[in-house]
Amino acid sequence: MKFRITLLFLCFGLLSLSAQLTVTGTVTDATTGDPIPGASVVQKNTTNGVATDFDGNYSIDVPSDAILVFSSLGYSTQEMPVNGQTVLNAALAEDAAQLDEVVVIGYGEVRKKDLTGSVSKVGGEELANLPAARVDQTLQGRASGVQVSQISGEPGAATTIRIRGGNSIQGNNEPLWVIDGIIVGSDYNLSNLNTNDIQSIDILKDAVAVSIYGTRGANGVILVTTKSGAGAPGG
């Protein structure tokens, strides 16, 4: 009888560890204490993620034993275990080396610290470690201002992507995809892209960054550089 009671308590304990809860908090600059808007808050090794609002606040539903990964352009990434807590605040330290990272834009490459437009970069190694069937699904929670929604619940189903909430009733709201310098049409099947073959993905989000693409880039531009195309000369 005692063994059964012990086993029952053990089962309840395991269930509580994996229970879903809502975690909220604020992401700030470790030096100034200022909030960091648009910071990514992602459940580690998943595509479950959100971006902080203008005041650096976030809210995310995760298992109680999850690990949250906090990141933002120009800051060192920080990981924090949830451990059943409902409030987690992160203070990110500046990362000078990250500002020297080269990003791809429509007319060449520049260092992040020299950017005047809004660009997010996602590395190929980061994408390859995510359990997602399609490359577009891996962008969820990886870049601020990018919203990814799956059309159906079936594995590998197509998605819709909105950059900075772009939404038109009559027009096409999808961003422009450019793979190794070649613009691909909306009918291109993104499942043909293997995440293991991707060198990097650069997301151009504002008018300055996408200006070279004209009206075609009105909803943002997603530049994919594959490992085979990384060494090719720019067009």
C-alpha positions as CSV (number, residue, x, y, z in Angstrom):
1,M,0.0,0.0,0.0
2,K,2.8,2.4,0.9
3,F,4.5,1.6,-2.4
4,R,1.4,2.5,-4.3
5,I,1.0,5.8,-2.5
6,T,4.7,6.6,-3.1
7,L,4.2,5.8,-6.8
8,L,1.1,7.9,-7.0
9,F,3.0,11.0,-5.6
10,L,5.9,10.3,-8.0
11,C,3.5,10.4,-10.9
12,F,1.9,13.6,-9.8
13,G,5.4,15.1,-9.3
14,L,6.3,14.2,-12.9
15,L,3.1,15.7,-14.3
16,S,3.7,18.9,-12.4
17,L,7.2,19.2,-13.9
18,S,5.9,19.0,-17.4
19,A,2.8,21.2,-16.8
20,Q,2.3,24.2,-19.1
21,L,2.5,27.7,-17.6
22,T,2.6,31.3,-18.7
23,V,5.9,33.0,-18.1
24,T,6.1,36.8,-18.2
25,G,9.0,39.2,-17.7
26,T,11.0,42.1,-19.0
27,V,14.2,42.1,-21.1
28,T,16.6,45.0,-20.3
29,D,20.1,46.3,-21.1
30,A,22.4,45.0,-18.3
31,T,24.4,48.3,-18.3
32,T,21.7,51.0,-18.6
33,G,18.6,49.1,-17.4
34,D,16.7,50.3,-20.4
35,P,14.1,47.9,-21.9
36,I,15.0,46.1,-25.1
37,P,12.1,46.1,-27.6
38,G,12.0,43.4,-30.2
39,A,14.2,41.0,-28.3
40,S,13.6,37.3,-29.0
41,V,12.4,35.0,-26.2
42,V,12.4,31.3,-27.4
43,Q,11.9,28.0,-25.7
44,K,15.2,26.2,-26.3
45,N,15.3,23.6,-29.1
46,T,11.8,24.5,-30.3
47,T,10.1,27.0,-32.6
48,N,8.0,28.3,-29.7
49,G,9.0,32.0,-29.3
50,V,7.9,35.6,-29.0
51,A,9.3,39.1,-29.3
52,T,9.3,41.7,-26.5
53,D,7.1,44.7,-27.0
54,F,8.1,48.4,-27.0
55,D,8.6,48.3,-23.2
56,G,10.7,45.1,-23.3
57,N,7.9,43.0,-21.9
58,Y,7.0,39.4,-23.1
59,S,4.6,36.6,-22.3
60,I,5.1,33.0,-23.4
61,D,3.5,29.6,-22.7
62,V,6.0,26.9,-22.0
63,P,6.4,23.7,-20.0
64,S,7.5,24.3,-16.4
65,D,10.8,22.6,-17.0
66,A,11.7,24.5,-20.2
67,I,14.7,26.7,-20.8
68,L,14.2,30.1,-22.3
69,V,16.8,31.7,-24.6
70,F,16.9,35.5,-24.7
71,S,18.6,37.2,-27.6
72,S,18.8,40.6,-29.4
73,L,21.0,42.3,-32.0
74,G,24.2,43.5,-30.4
75,Y,23.7,41.6,-27.1
76,S,25.1,38.3,-25.8
77,T,22.5,35.4,-25.8
78,Q,21.3,34.4,-22.3
79,E,19.7,31.1,-21.3
80,M,17.5,30.8,-18.2
81,P,15.7,27.7,-16.8
82,V,12.0,28.2,-16.0
83,N,12.0,25.8,-13.0
84,G,8.3,26.4,-12.5
85,Q,8.6,30.2,-12.2
86,T,6.0,32.5,-13.8
87,V,8.2,35.6,-13.9
88,L,11.7,35.7,-15.5
89,N,13.5,39.0,-16.1
90,A,16.6,39.0,-18.3
91,A,19.4,41.6,-18.4
92,L,21.4,41.2,-21.6
93,A,25.0,42.3,-21.8
94,E,26.3,44.1,-25.0
95,D,28.3,41.9,-27.4
96,A,30.8,44.0,-29.4
97,A,31.9,41.0,-31.5
98,Q,28.3,40.5,-32.7
99,L,28.2,44.0,-34.1
100,D,31.1,43.1,-36.3
101,E,29.2,40.2,-37.9
102,V,28.5,40.6,-41.6
103,V,24.9,40.6,-42.8
104,V,23.6,40.3,-46.4
105,I,21.5,43.1,-47.8
106,G,20.1,43.7,-51.2
107,Y,23.1,45.5,-52.6
108,G,26.0,43.7,-50.8
109,E,27.2,43.0,-47.3
110,V,27.8,45.3,-44.3
111,R,28.6,45.0,-40.7
112,K,25.7,45.2,-38.3
113,K,27.1,48.2,-36.5
114,D,27.1,50.1,-39.8
115,L,23.4,49.3,-40.7
116,T,21.0,52.1,-41.1
117,G,18.0,49.8,-42.0
118,S,16.4,47.1,-39.8
119,V,17.8,43.7,-40.5
120,S,17.8,40.4,-38.5
121,K,20.2,37.6,-39.2
122,V,19.6,33.9,-38.4
123,G,22.6,31.5,-38.7
124,G,22.4,28.2,-40.5
125,E,23.7,26.2,-37.5
126,E,20.9,27.6,-35.4
127,L,18.3,26.6,-38.0
128,A,19.7,23.1,-38.4
129,N,19.2,22.3,-34.7
130,L,15.5,23.2,-34.8
131,P,12.9,20.4,-35.2
132,A,11.0,22.0,-38.1
133,A,10.0,20.5,-41.4
134,R,10.2,23.7,-43.4
135,V,12.7,26.6,-43.4
136,D,9.9,29.2,-43.0
137,Q,8.7,27.5,-39.8
138,T,12.1,27.8,-38.2
139,L,11.8,31.6,-38.3
140,Q,9.2,31.7,-35.6
141,G,10.6,33.4,-32.6
142,R,14.1,33.7,-34.2
143,A,13.8,37.3,-35.3
144,S,11.9,40.3,-33.8
145,G,8.9,41.5,-35.8
146,V,8.4,38.3,-37.7
147,Q,5.2,36.4,-37.2
148,V,4.9,32.8,-38.6
149,S,1.5,31.1,-38.7
150,Q,0.9,27.5,-39.9
151,I,-2.1,27.2,-42.2
152,S,-3.1,23.8,-40.9
153,G,-2.0,21.5,-38.1
154,E,-0.5,18.9,-40.4
155,P,3.3,18.3,-40.2
156,G,5.1,20.2,-43.0
157,A,2.0,22.3,-43.8
158,A,2.5,25.7,-45.5
159,T,2.8,28.8,-43.4
160,T,2.0,32.5,-43.7
161,I,4.7,35.0,-42.7
162,R,4.1,38.6,-41.7
163,I,7.0,41.0,-41.1
164,R,6.3,43.8,-38.7
165,G,2.5,43.0,-38.8
166,G,2.1,43.9,-42.5
167,N,-1.6,43.2,-43.4
168,S,-3.5,44.2,-46.4
169,I,-7.1,43.2,-47.1
170,Q,-6.7,43.1,-50.9
171,G,-3.0,42.8,-51.6
172,N,-0.5,40.0,-51.0
173,N,1.0,40.2,-47.5
174,E,3.8,37.7,-48.0
175,P,7.4,38.9,-47.9
176,L,9.7,38.6,-51.0
177,W,12.0,35.5,-50.9
178,V,15.4,35.8,-52.5
179,I,17.6,32.6,-52.6
180,D,21.3,33.1,-53.5
181,G,20.4,36.4,-55.2
182,I,17.5,35.0,-57.2
183,I,14.0,36.2,-56.5
184,V,11.6,33.2,-56.3
185,G,7.9,33.4,-56.9
186,S,5.1,32.8,-54.4
187,D,4.5,29.4,-55.9
188,Y,8.0,28.2,-54.9
189,N,7.9,25.2,-52.5
190,L,10.0,26.2,-49.5
191,S,10.1,22.5,-48.4
192,N,12.6,22.0,-51.2
193,L,15.1,24.0,-49.0
194,N,17.0,21.8,-46.5
195,T,17.9,23.7,-43.4
196,N,21.2,21.9,-43.3
197,D,22.1,23.5,-46.6
198,I,21.5,27.0,-45.4
199,Q,24.4,29.3,-44.6
200,S,22.3,32.2,-43.2
201,I,19.0,34.0,-43.5
202,D,18.8,37.8,-43.4
203,I,15.4,39.4,-42.9
204,L,15.0,43.0,-44.2
205,K,12.2,44.7,-42.4
206,D,12.0,48.4,-43.1
207,A,11.8,50.8,-46.1
208,V,15.6,51.6,-45.9
209,A,16.6,48.0,-46.0
210,V,14.3,46.8,-48.8
211,S,14.5,49.9,-51.0
212,I,16.5,48.2,-53.7
213,Y,13.6,45.8,-54.3
214,G,11.0,48.5,-54.8
215,T,7.3,47.7,-54.4
216,R,8.1,44.0,-54.5
217,G,9.8,44.3,-51.1
218,A,6.9,46.3,-49.5
219,N,6.1,43.4,-47.1
220,G,9.7,42.8,-46.2
221,V,12.4,40.6,-47.9
222,I,13.9,37.3,-46.7
223,L,17.4,36.7,-48.2
224,V,18.5,33.0,-48.0
225,T,22.2,32.3,-48.6
226,T,22.9,28.6,-49.1
227,K,26.3,27.0,-48.4
228,S,26.7,26.4,-52.1
229,G,25.9,30.0,-52.9
230,A,27.9,31.6,-50.1
231,G,31.0,31.9,-52.1
232,A,29.4,33.0,-55.3
233,P,30.0,36.6,-56.5
234,G,27.1,39.0,-55.8
235,G,24.9,40.0,-58.7
